[in-house]
Protein backbone atom coordinates (compact mmCIF):
# COMPACT_ATOMS: atom_id res chain seq x y z
CA UNK A 1 0.00 0.00 0.00
CA UNK A 2 1.43 3.37 -1.03
CA UNK A 3 0.98 6.64 0.83
CA UNK A 4 -1.71 7.67 -1.64
CA UNK A 5 -3.72 4.53 -0.79
CA UNK A 6 -3.71 5.15 2.97
CA UNK A 7 -6.87 6.31 4.73
CA UNK A 8 -6.75 10.03 5.51
CA UNK A 9 -7.37 10.93 9.13
CA UNK A 10 -9.44 13.94 10.08
CA UNK A 11 -10.95 15.38 13.21
CA UNK A 12 -11.43 18.51 15.30
CA UNK A 13 -8.69 21.07 15.83
CA UNK A 14 -8.02 24.21 17.81
CA UNK A 15 -5.97 27.12 16.50
CA UNK A 16 -3.26 28.75 18.66
CA UNK A 17 -4.76 30.79 21.49
CA UNK A 18 -2.20 33.50 20.78
CA UNK A 19 -3.35 33.79 17.16
CA UNK A 20 -1.17 33.66 14.08
CA UNK A 21 0.75 30.70 12.73
CA UNK A 22 1.39 27.84 15.15
CA UNK A 23 4.77 27.62 16.85
CA UNK A 24 4.14 24.08 18.07
CA UNK A 25 1.84 21.22 17.15
CA UNK A 26 0.19 18.99 19.75
CA UNK A 27 -1.64 15.91 18.48
CA UNK A 28 -4.10 14.02 20.67
CA UNK A 29 -4.66 10.30 20.01
CA UNK A 30 -7.93 9.05 21.51
CA UNK A 31 -8.82 5.71 23.01
CA UNK A 32 -10.91 2.78 21.83
CA UNK A 33 -14.53 3.63 21.07
CA UNK A 34 -14.01 7.39 21.32
CA UNK A 35 -13.30 10.01 18.68
CA UNK A 36 -11.28 13.17 18.22
CA UNK A 37 -13.86 15.25 20.07
CA UNK A 38 -13.13 13.23 23.21
CA UNK A 39 -9.68 14.77 23.73
CA UNK A 40 -9.88 18.09 21.89
CA UNK A 41 -11.79 19.30 24.94
CA UNK A 42 -8.41 19.33 26.73
CA UNK A 43 -6.97 21.83 24.25
CA UNK A 44 -8.11 25.00 26.10
CA UNK A 45 -6.41 23.74 29.26
CA UNK A 46 -3.12 22.98 27.50
CA UNK A 47 -3.38 26.21 25.50
CA UNK A 48 -3.00 28.16 28.75
CA UNK A 49 0.52 26.77 28.99
CA UNK A 50 1.19 26.64 25.24
CA UNK A 51 -0.59 29.65 23.68
CA UNK A 52 1.38 29.30 20.46
CA UNK A 53 0.40 25.67 19.88
CA UNK A 54 -2.17 24.31 17.47
CA UNK A 55 -4.03 21.21 18.62
CA UNK A 56 -5.23 18.37 16.39
CA UNK A 57 -7.33 15.40 17.47
CA UNK A 58 -7.93 13.00 14.57
CA UNK A 59 -10.47 10.22 14.56
CA UNK A 60 -8.87 6.78 14.36
CA UNK A 61 -9.22 5.18 10.90
CA UNK A 62 -11.71 2.41 11.72
CA UNK A 63 -15.27 2.46 13.00
CA UNK A 64 -15.32 0.80 16.39
CA UNK A 65 -16.35 -2.83 16.90
CA UNK A 66 -18.82 -1.65 19.53
CA UNK A 67 -20.88 0.21 16.93
CA UNK A 68 -19.99 3.75 17.99
CA UNK A 69 -16.82 5.81 17.94
CA UNK A 70 -13.56 4.80 16.32
CA UNK A 71 -10.68 2.44 16.93
CA UNK A 72 -7.03 2.28 15.93
CA UNK A 73 -7.42 -1.49 15.80
CA UNK A 74 -9.96 -4.09 16.87
CA UNK A 75 -10.11 -5.27 20.47
CA UNK A 76 -9.93 -8.79 19.03
CA UNK A 77 -6.23 -8.04 18.57
CA UNK A 78 -5.74 -7.20 22.22
CA UNK A 79 -3.25 -9.88 23.15
CA UNK A 80 0.56 -10.10 23.36
CA UNK A 81 0.80 -12.13 20.16
CA UNK A 82 -1.57 -9.98 18.10
CA UNK A 83 -0.95 -6.43 19.34
CA UNK A 84 2.37 -5.79 17.59
CA UNK A 85 0.96 -6.76 14.20
CA UNK A 86 -2.22 -4.73 14.74
CA UNK A 87 -0.31 -1.61 15.71
CA UNK A 88 2.16 -2.01 12.88
CA UNK A 89 -0.66 -2.32 10.35
CA UNK A 90 -2.19 1.05 11.24
CA UNK A 91 1.10 2.83 11.97
CA UNK A 92 1.61 4.12 8.39
CA UNK A 93 -1.77 5.87 8.55
CA UNK A 94 -0.80 7.75 11.69
CA UNK A 95 2.70 8.45 10.39
CA UNK A 96 1.34 10.00 7.20
CA UNK A 97 -1.10 12.18 9.13
CA UNK A 98 1.61 13.53 11.43
CA UNK A 99 4.15 14.07 8.66
CA UNK A 100 1.62 15.88 6.48
CA UNK A 101 0.39 18.03 9.37
CA UNK A 102 3.91 19.22 10.18
CA UNK A 103 4.74 19.88 6.54
CA UNK A 104 1.56 21.89 6.00
CA UNK A 105 2.49 24.16 8.91
CA UNK A 106 6.20 24.37 8.13
CA UNK A 107 7.02 22.92 11.54
CA UNK A 108 9.84 20.56 12.50
CA UNK A 109 9.67 17.42 14.62
CA UNK A 110 11.19 19.23 17.60
CA UNK A 111 8.01 21.34 17.63
CA UNK A 112 5.74 18.27 17.87
CA UNK A 113 4.20 16.66 20.94
CA UNK A 114 1.99 13.58 21.07
CA UNK A 115 -0.59 12.99 23.81
CA UNK A 116 -2.26 9.60 23.85
CA UNK A 117 -4.96 8.00 25.94
CA UNK A 118 -5.39 4.22 26.27
CA UNK A 119 -5.26 2.76 22.75
CA UNK A 120 -4.05 6.16 21.57
CA UNK A 121 -1.13 5.87 24.01
CA UNK A 122 -0.23 2.54 22.41
CA UNK A 123 -0.06 4.29 19.05
CA UNK A 124 1.94 7.23 20.41
CA UNK A 125 4.47 5.01 22.16
CA UNK A 126 4.78 2.72 19.16
CA UNK A 127 5.64 5.66 16.89
CA UNK A 128 8.07 6.94 19.51
CA UNK A 129 9.90 3.61 19.67
CA UNK A 130 9.99 3.25 15.89
CA UNK A 131 10.82 6.82 14.85
CA UNK A 132 11.58 8.97 17.87
CA UNK A 133 10.69 12.11 15.91
CA UNK A 134 8.95 14.30 18.49
CA UNK A 135 9.95 16.76 21.16
CA UNK A 136 7.86 15.11 23.87
CA UNK A 137 5.34 12.31 24.31
CA UNK A 138 2.67 11.90 26.99
CA UNK A 139 0.81 8.65 27.54
CA UNK A 140 -2.25 8.37 29.78
CA UNK A 141 -3.56 4.96 30.87
CA UNK A 142 -1.72 3.03 28.17
CA UNK A 143 0.96 0.47 27.47
CA UNK A 144 3.72 -0.43 25.03
CA UNK A 145 2.17 -2.71 22.45
CA UNK A 146 5.43 -3.97 20.94
CA UNK A 147 8.43 -3.83 23.29
CA UNK A 148 10.62 -5.22 20.49
CA UNK A 149 10.16 -2.13 18.28
CA UNK A 150 13.54 -0.64 17.43
CA UNK A 151 14.62 2.88 16.50
CA UNK A 152 17.10 3.65 13.72
CA UNK A 153 20.50 4.25 15.32
CA UNK A 154 20.57 7.96 14.49
CA UNK A 155 17.04 8.70 15.69
CA UNK A 156 16.32 10.98 18.63
CA UNK A 157 14.95 9.70 21.93
CA UNK A 158 12.29 12.17 23.06
CA UNK A 159 11.36 12.35 26.74
CA UNK A 160 8.22 10.46 27.71
CA UNK A 161 5.74 11.06 30.52
CA UNK A 162 3.52 8.13 31.55
CA UNK A 163 0.47 8.74 33.76
CA UNK A 164 -1.67 5.88 35.07
CA UNK A 165 -4.38 5.36 37.68
CA UNK A 166 -3.79 2.70 40.30
CA UNK A 167 -7.44 1.56 40.03
CA UNK A 168 -7.55 1.26 36.24
CA UNK A 169 -9.90 -1.65 35.38
CA UNK A 170 -9.19 -1.56 31.63
CA UNK A 171 -5.40 -1.46 31.40
CA UNK A 172 -3.99 -2.57 34.75
CA UNK A 173 -1.69 -0.24 36.66
CA UNK A 174 1.13 -2.76 36.12
CA UNK A 175 1.15 -1.60 32.49
CA UNK A 176 2.89 1.57 33.68
CA UNK A 177 5.92 -0.28 35.01
CA UNK A 178 6.10 -2.51 31.94
CA UNK A 179 5.99 0.50 29.62
CA UNK A 180 8.62 2.34 31.65
CA UNK A 181 10.91 -0.70 31.49
CA UNK A 182 10.49 -1.12 27.71
CA UNK A 183 11.16 2.56 27.03
CA UNK A 184 14.12 2.97 29.36
CA UNK A 185 15.65 -0.23 28.00
CA UNK A 186 15.35 1.31 24.52
CA UNK A 187 17.19 4.43 25.70
CA UNK A 188 14.33 6.84 26.45
CA UNK A 189 14.17 9.12 29.47
CA UNK A 190 10.87 8.35 31.17
CA UNK A 191 8.96 10.18 33.89
CA UNK A 192 6.00 8.53 35.56
CA UNK A 193 3.06 9.72 37.60
CA UNK A 194 0.79 7.28 39.40
CA UNK A 195 -2.64 8.48 40.38
CA UNK A 196 -3.95 6.73 43.51
CA UNK A 197 -7.53 5.53 43.17
CA UNK A 198 -7.96 6.79 39.61
CA UNK A 199 -9.61 4.46 37.11
CA UNK A 200 -9.28 4.58 33.33
CA UNK A 201 -9.18 8.30 32.81
CA UNK A 202 -7.36 11.63 33.01
CA UNK A 203 -7.62 13.77 36.12
CA UNK A 204 -6.62 17.35 36.89
CA UNK A 205 -3.27 16.48 38.46
CA UNK A 206 -2.28 14.28 35.52
CA UNK A 207 -3.24 16.95 32.99
CA UNK A 208 -1.37 19.62 34.95
CA UNK A 209 1.79 17.51 35.10
CA UNK A 210 1.49 16.87 31.37
CA UNK A 211 1.17 20.59 30.61
CA UNK A 212 4.31 21.37 32.62
CA UNK A 213 6.12 18.53 30.86
CA UNK A 214 5.25 19.90 27.42
CA UNK A 215 6.29 23.44 28.33
CA UNK A 216 9.65 22.09 29.48
CA UNK A 217 10.37 20.14 26.30
CA UNK A 218 8.57 21.78 23.36
CA UNK A 219 10.63 24.16 21.24
CA UNK A 220 9.25 27.71 21.14
C-alpha positions as CSV (number, residue, x, y, z in Angstrom):
1,X,0.0,0.0,0.0
2,X,1.4,3.4,-1.0
3,X,1.0,6.6,0.8
4,X,-1.7,7.7,-1.6
5,X,-3.7,4.5,-0.8
6,X,-3.7,5.1,3.0
7,X,-6.9,6.3,4.7
8,X,-6.7,10.0,5.5
9,X,-7.4,10.9,9.1
10,X,-9.4,13.9,10.1
11,X,-10.9,15.4,13.2
12,X,-11.4,18.5,15.3
13,X,-8.7,21.1,15.8
14,X,-8.0,24.2,17.8
15,X,-6.0,27.1,16.5
16,X,-3.3,28.8,18.7
17,X,-4.8,30.8,21.5
18,X,-2.2,33.5,20.8
19,X,-3.4,33.8,17.2
20,X,-1.2,33.7,14.1
21,X,0.8,30.7,12.7
22,X,1.4,27.8,15.1
23,X,4.8,27.6,16.9
24,X,4.1,24.1,18.1
25,X,1.8,21.2,17.1
26,X,0.2,19.0,19.7
27,X,-1.6,15.9,18.5
28,X,-4.1,14.0,20.7
29,X,-4.7,10.3,20.0
30,X,-7.9,9.1,21.5
31,X,-8.8,5.7,23.0
32,X,-10.9,2.8,21.8
33,X,-14.5,3.6,21.1
34,X,-14.0,7.4,21.3
35,X,-13.3,10.0,18.7
36,X,-11.3,13.2,18.2
37,X,-13.9,15.2,20.1
38,X,-13.1,13.2,23.2
39,X,-9.7,14.8,23.7
40,X,-9.9,18.1,21.9
41,X,-11.8,19.3,24.9
42,X,-8.4,19.3,26.7
43,X,-7.0,21.8,24.3
44,X,-8.1,25.0,26.1
45,X,-6.4,23.7,29.3
46,X,-3.1,23.0,27.5
47,X,-3.4,26.2,25.5
48,X,-3.0,28.2,28.7
49,X,0.5,26.8,29.0
50,X,1.2,26.6,25.2
51,X,-0.6,29.7,23.7
52,X,1.4,29.3,20.5
53,X,0.4,25.7,19.9
54,X,-2.2,24.3,17.5
55,X,-4.0,21.2,18.6
56,X,-5.2,18.4,16.4
57,X,-7.3,15.4,17.5
58,X,-7.9,13.0,14.6
59,X,-10.5,10.2,14.6
60,X,-8.9,6.8,14.4
61,X,-9.2,5.2,10.9
62,X,-11.7,2.4,11.7
63,X,-15.3,2.5,13.0
64,X,-15.3,0.8,16.4
65,X,-16.3,-2.8,16.9
66,X,-18.8,-1.6,19.5
67,X,-20.9,0.2,16.9
68,X,-20.0,3.7,18.0
69,X,-16.8,5.8,17.9
70,X,-13.6,4.8,16.3
71,X,-10.7,2.4,16.9
72,X,-7.0,2.3,15.9
73,X,-7.4,-1.5,15.8
74,X,-10.0,-4.1,16.9
75,X,-10.1,-5.3,20.5
76,X,-9.9,-8.8,19.0
77,X,-6.2,-8.0,18.6
78,X,-5.7,-7.2,22.2
79,X,-3.2,-9.9,23.2
80,X,0.6,-10.1,23.4
81,X,0.8,-12.1,20.2
82,X,-1.6,-10.0,18.1
83,X,-1.0,-6.4,19.3
84,X,2.4,-5.8,17.6
85,X,1.0,-6.8,14.2
86,X,-2.2,-4.7,14.7
87,X,-0.3,-1.6,15.7
88,X,2.2,-2.0,12.9
89,X,-0.7,-2.3,10.3
90,X,-2.2,1.0,11.2
91,X,1.1,2.8,12.0
92,X,1.6,4.1,8.4
93,X,-1.8,5.9,8.5
94,X,-0.8,7.8,11.7
95,X,2.7,8.4,10.4
96,X,1.3,10.0,7.2
97,X,-1.1,12.2,9.1
98,X,1.6,13.5,11.4
99,X,4.1,14.1,8.7
100,X,1.6,15.9,6.5
101,X,0.4,18.0,9.4
102,X,3.9,19.2,10.2
103,X,4.7,19.9,6.5
104,X,1.6,21.9,6.0
105,X,2.5,24.2,8.9
106,X,6.2,24.4,8.1
107,X,7.0,22.9,11.5
108,X,9.8,20.6,12.5
109,X,9.7,17.4,14.6
110,X,11.2,19.2,17.6
111,X,8.0,21.3,17.6
112,X,5.7,18.3,17.9
113,X,4.2,16.7,20.9
114,X,2.0,13.6,21.1
115,X,-0.6,13.0,23.8
116,X,-2.3,9.6,23.8
117,X,-5.0,8.0,25.9
118,X,-5.4,4.2,26.3
119,X,-5.3,2.8,22.8
120,X,-4.0,6.2,21.6
121,X,-1.1,5.9,24.0
122,X,-0.2,2.5,22.4
123,X,-0.1,4.3,19.0
124,X,1.9,7.2,20.4
125,X,4.5,5.0,22.2
126,X,4.8,2.7,19.2
127,X,5.6,5.7,16.9
128,X,8.1,6.9,19.5
129,X,9.9,3.6,19.7
130,X,10.0,3.3,15.9
131,X,10.8,6.8,14.8
132,X,11.6,9.0,17.9
133,X,10.7,12.1,15.9
134,X,8.9,14.3,18.5
135,X,9.9,16.8,21.2
136,X,7.9,15.1,23.9
137,X,5.3,12.3,24.3
138,X,2.7,11.9,27.0
139,X,0.8,8.7,27.5
140,X,-2.2,8.4,29.8
141,X,-3.6,5.0,30.9
142,X,-1.7,3.0,28.2
143,X,1.0,0.5,27.5
144,X,3.7,-0.4,25.0
145,X,2.2,-2.7,22.4
146,X,5.4,-4.0,20.9
147,X,8.4,-3.8,23.3
148,X,10.6,-5.2,20.5
149,X,10.2,-2.1,18.3
150,X,13.5,-0.6,17.4
151,X,14.6,2.9,16.5
152,X,17.1,3.7,13.7
153,X,20.5,4.2,15.3
154,X,20.6,8.0,14.5
155,X,17.0,8.7,15.7
156,X,16.3,11.0,18.6
157,X,15.0,9.7,21.9
158,X,12.3,12.2,23.1
159,X,11.4,12.4,26.7
160,X,8.2,10.5,27.7
161,X,5.7,11.1,30.5
162,X,3.5,8.1,31.6
163,X,0.5,8.7,33.8
164,X,-1.7,5.9,35.1
165,X,-4.4,5.4,37.7
166,X,-3.8,2.7,40.3
167,X,-7.4,1.6,40.0
168,X,-7.5,1.3,36.2
169,X,-9.9,-1.6,35.4
170,X,-9.2,-1.6,31.6
171,X,-5.4,-1.5,31.4
172,X,-4.0,-2.6,34.8
173,X,-1.7,-0.2,36.7
174,X,1.1,-2.8,36.1
175,X,1.1,-1.6,32.5
176,X,2.9,1.6,33.7
177,X,5.9,-0.3,35.0
178,X,6.1,-2.5,31.9
179,X,6.0,0.5,29.6
180,X,8.6,2.3,31.7
181,X,10.9,-0.7,31.5
182,X,10.5,-1.1,27.7
183,X,11.2,2.6,27.0
184,X,14.1,3.0,29.4
185,X,15.7,-0.2,28.0
186,X,15.3,1.3,24.5
187,X,17.2,4.4,25.7
188,X,14.3,6.8,26.4
189,X,14.2,9.1,29.5
190,X,10.9,8.4,31.2
191,X,9.0,10.2,33.9
192,X,6.0,8.5,35.6
193,X,3.1,9.7,37.6
194,X,0.8,7.3,39.4
195,X,-2.6,8.5,40.4
196,X,-3.9,6.7,43.5
197,X,-7.5,5.5,43.2
198,X,-8.0,6.8,39.6
199,X,-9.6,4.5,37.1
200,X,-9.3,4.6,33.3
201,X,-9.2,8.3,32.8
202,X,-7.4,11.6,33.0
203,X,-7.6,13.8,36.1
204,X,-6.6,17.4,36.9
205,X,-3.3,16.5,38.5
206,X,-2.3,14.3,35.5
207,X,-3.2,17.0,33.0
208,X,-1.4,19.6,35.0
209,X,1.8,17.5,35.1
210,X,1.5,16.9,31.4
211,X,1.2,20.6,30.6
212,X,4.3,21.4,32.6
213,X,6.1,18.5,30.9
214,X,5.3,19.9,27.4
215,X,6.3,23.4,28.3
216,X,9.7,22.1,29.5
217,X,10.4,20.1,26.3
218,X,8.6,21.8,23.4
219,X,10.6,24.2,21.2
220,X,9.2,27.7,21.1
